[in-house]
Amino acid sequence: MNEILLLTGIVIIICILVHRLTFRLGVPSLLAFLALGMCFGVDGILHISFNNYHISEVICSVSLIFIMFYGGFGTNFEEARSVAVKSTLLSTLGVLFTAGLVGVFAHFVLHLPWTESMLIGSVISSTDAASVFSILRSKKLNLKDHTASMLEMESGSNDPMSYMLTLLWITILTGDQVSVPLLVLRQLAIGSILGLLLGKGAVFVLNRCNFYIDQGNTIFLLAVSALAYALPSALGGNGYLSVYLCGIVMGNSYLPHKRDLVLTFDVLTGIAQMVIFFLLGLLVTPSQLPAVFLPSVLIMAFLTLVARPLSVTAVLAPFRSSKEQIGLVSWSGLRGAASIVFAIQAVLSGAPMEYNLFNLVFCIVLLSISLQGTLLAPMAHKLNMIDEKADVRRTFNDYQAESDITFSKISISPHHPWVDHSLKDVPLPPELLVTLILRNGVSLVPNGSTVLQAGDLLVLAGHEFEDRENLTLYEISIDKTHKWKDKSLRELSLPKGTLIVMIQNEKGTVIPDGNTVIHGEDTLVIARF
């Protein structure tokens, strides 16, 4: 027990630190999590022997449920409405075309039986939502023609189709009798109906019930996401389709404390991604990968350069999409966790196969994330698909369009240079607007002719600074022995890119200038860019 907790804590901390490094290097962090798992594994540094496919399948499937639910929950359907038909066709017909083309390739080039070839194509036919979301956000890929929304919706919704095809071919391989039309109908009908109903029902409950416990809404949402998968699966429906549709409905409805729900699921899905990719890296035996490396490379090359582009072209060409958009969408077909989880399910089914499907798919995913993930941002620039006026954050529901406005205040002292001046004569930057004046306890809505008086409190509105990745705020407490005590700011030799933005003391908060003198017991808030 203690060893497991110790290992878990160490792994999560390393994953967080590695994520920071990979972000700077422009490499997908999920690739690093896989590599970390391999380092801990049987052929790695710690030689941890772990080959329990059953436990791995359970843990990864549960993690995948929450990732898929949040994929739907975070999709801004208003932004994606214009490309919803394209995305839906990509996640259904596109997956079907890709699976079929890869299956044909595996049969004629690798000389595998038809059923095994089609199973391989089905397992790797979906794209990875976690990888696509991560790259779109971290690289701030503001793409033209609503391409970001299309990719987000496609990658979040194509796992159900891939799962259904995988289930179909597993059933055929294991010799079970199955009616294909009935299986497809049951999967789609039960999955979609229950997903929509559970989503609507959950929205109704959240808007009318107070649970009277801390984070009750969050706990309820976790239960709903689990139920959205388990209930249709128990009835023979597609649980992944249900959980995604449930997330779509809830994410695009009004929910109380929605921002808190988003933050909670951000943390949960972040941990889920770490767990999935680390565990899959731990499960694989690197010394066995050379046996499937060549077929993996061949399938990966065909998938990336032929199957995916043909499928995307077949779907998007009738809509007269540009060649650049088709090219970028084709390149954005990253394979990921879902493909490996489906491969584990196929292995556990006992279906007879010539290759170890888990190792084969693991190699394909490793190559896909390494090459396509790393080159996705440069490819977007190369194809001239970057739109400087767009904002990829609008693609996601946790972005609030109103939140880019912030309010600040200015107190007008008796000696303030603006006293007895009208607002139209005050040298305010054009990006700032005085929205309110508080005078003697009375709120005034000002205009250009309003004259400012001593004692006025001005409330100003302006655009909030949001890109904080390169900004660090920290505090320094000044005591009687500090070298800055009794010095003005202009006398200080601060490093380049460093600015004292605020001074706090017992009298309150001061926004300083060069003449401001630092006193003992002051607390300086310093920004480093």
Secondary structure as GFF3:
##gff-version 3
##sequence-region A 1 529
A	DSSP	alpha_helix	2	25	.	.	.	ID=ss1
A	DSSP	alpha_helix	29	40	.	.	.	ID=ss2
A	DSSP	alpha_helix	53	73	.	.	.	ID=ss3
A	DSSP	alpha_helix	77	80	.	.	.	ID=ss4
A	DSSP	three_ten_helix	81	83	.	.	.	ID=ss5
A	DSSP	alpha_helix	84	89	.	.	.	ID=ss6
A	DSSP	pi_helix	90	94	.	.	.	ID=ss7
A	DSSP	alpha_helix	95	109	.	.	.	ID=ss8
A	DSSP	alpha_helix	114	123	.	.	.	ID=ss9
A	DSSP	alpha_helix	129	138	.	.	.	ID=ss10
A	DSSP	three_ten_helix	144	146	.	.	.	ID=ss11
A	DSSP	alpha_helix	147	157	.	.	.	ID=ss12
A	DSSP	alpha_helix	159	173	.	.	.	ID=ss13
A	DSSP	alpha_helix	180	208	.	.	.	ID=ss14
A	DSSP	alpha_helix	216	234	.	.	.	ID=ss15
A	DSSP	alpha_helix	239	251	.	.	.	ID=ss16
A	DSSP	alpha_helix	258	283	.	.	.	ID=ss17
A	DSSP	three_ten_helix	286	288	.	.	.	ID=ss18
A	DSSP	alpha_helix	290	302	.	.	.	ID=ss19
A	DSSP	pi_helix	303	307	.	.	.	ID=ss20
A	DSSP	alpha_helix	308	316	.	.	.	ID=ss21
A	DSSP	three_ten_helix	317	319	.	.	.	ID=ss22
A	DSSP	alpha_helix	323	331	.	.	.	ID=ss23
A	DSSP	alpha_helix	337	348	.	.	.	ID=ss24
A	DSSP	alpha_helix	357	368	.	.	.	ID=ss25
A	DSSP	pi_helix	369	373	.	.	.	ID=ss26
A	DSSP	alpha_helix	374	382	.	.	.	ID=ss27
A	DSSP	three_ten_helix	392	395	.	.	.	ID=ss28
A	DSSP	three_ten_helix	401	404	.	.	.	ID=ss29
A	DSSP	beta_strand	405	411	.	.	.	ID=ss30
A	DSSP	three_ten_helix	423	425	.	.	.	ID=ss31
A	DSSP	beta_strand	433	439	.	.	.	ID=ss32
A	DSSP	beta_strand	442	444	.	.	.	ID=ss33
A	DSSP	beta_strand	457	463	.	.	.	ID=ss34
A	DSSP	beta_strand	472	477	.	.	.	ID=ss35
A	DSSP	three_ten_helix	489	491	.	.	.	ID=ss36
A	DSSP	beta_strand	498	505	.	.	.	ID=ss37
A	DSSP	beta_strand	508	510	.	.	.	ID=ss38
A	DSSP	beta_strand	523	528	.	.	.	ID=ss39
###
